[in-house]
Amino acid sequence: MSVTGDSAEFLLLRHPDRWDLPKGHCEQDESLRHAALRETEEETGIPADQISLDENFLFKITYPVRYPATGSQIFQKQVNYFLGYLTSKPQLKLTEHEGAEWFRWNPPHRIQSQTIDPLLAAVAQHRGDLGD
């Protein structure tokens, strides 16, 4: 999330068929927080040292996925999302996505019901933007 004065925006990355966020696997002996910063830097070009992670926010979600290489087999994917803040919007250097867009922070959001909307609702509740 980029916050400048009274304005706040959040970044989503574009796959051909959906909106996405940086994510990946932890490397050996790597914490979830460090992996999140590393993956964000690798996928967006935003330097990890410019991102301030909110110490009090962690959103976990599990959802079913199918991978082309495994046919019809369904896996339960678990993702841990952190809330990071930037003081300005840096120039992006995308490596795994075809595009990106900054969205104005104005909850409630209706973007992608399976993953993005629940995450943004949790962020809004954490920030006190939705009341209870």
Beta strands, then each sheet from edge to edge (+ up, - down):
strand 1: 2-4
strand 2: 7-15
strand 3: 18-20
strand 4: 52-66
strand 5: 74-85
strand 6: 99-104
sheet 1: 1+ 2- 3+
sheet 2: 1+ 2- 6+
sheet 3: 4+ 5-
end
